[in-house]
Amino acid sequence: SLDNLDLITEKGLQESFDVIRSIIDSFEVGFLPKFTNCCEPQLGKRGLYNSSDWVSFSNDKSENLRKSLLNLRFDLLAYADGETNIFEICNLINFELDDVVREVKILKEHSLLTDMH
């Protein structure tokens, strides 16, 4: 093999690992997420509208971050039709796979998403 381990950095190896882990997580959490309600999800009564869950996405607690993550939540619910896969959703809503996977987990815990196999 022509692989040269002298060219591999710890940072590069960690970044590769993170990408692969995100892909595996996306399959475990639900490759084809589907919104379970037929109407507005009532995020407020579930504690998801002004949620502290967003802190797990970043150490930055700014209002812009909160608005952005609320958009992630709304957009994910809008595109979770059971036919659009999680990678397509990431591209459509312009969020990283890690963030979308975390949000899918949260929404599944509140029975707002299920996985269409």
Residue pairs with C-beta under 8 A, 6 or more apart in sequence:
18 98
22 97
22 98
22 101
23 97
25 98
25 101
26 86
26 87
26 97
26 100
26 101
29 86
29 101
29 104
29 105
29 108
29 115
30 86
30 104
30 108
30 113
30 114
30 115
30 116
31 85
31 86
31 115
31 117
32 82
32 83
32 84
32 85
32 86
32 115
32 116
32 117
33 76
33 80
33 82
33 86
33 89
33 104
33 107
33 113
33 114
33 115
33 116
34 80
34 81
34 82
34 113
34 114
34 115
34 116
35 41
35 77
35 78
35 80
35 81
35 112
35 113
36 111
36 112
36 113
36 114
37 112
41 77
41 112
43 49
43 73
44 50
46 110
46 112
48 73
48 106
48 107
48 110
49 70
51 106
53 106
54 65
54 66
54 69
54 70
55 61
56 102
57 65
57 69
57 99
57 102
58 65
69 99
69 103
71 93
72 93
72 95
72 99
72 100
72 103
73 103
73 107
75 89
75 92
75 93
75 95
76 89
76 93
76 100
76 103
76 104
76 107
76 113
77 107
77 112
77 113
79 88
79 89
79 92
79 93
80 89
80 107
80 113
82 116
83 116
84 92
86 97
86 100
86 101
86 104
87 97
89 100
90 96
90 97
90 100
93 100
104 113
107 113
108 114
108 115
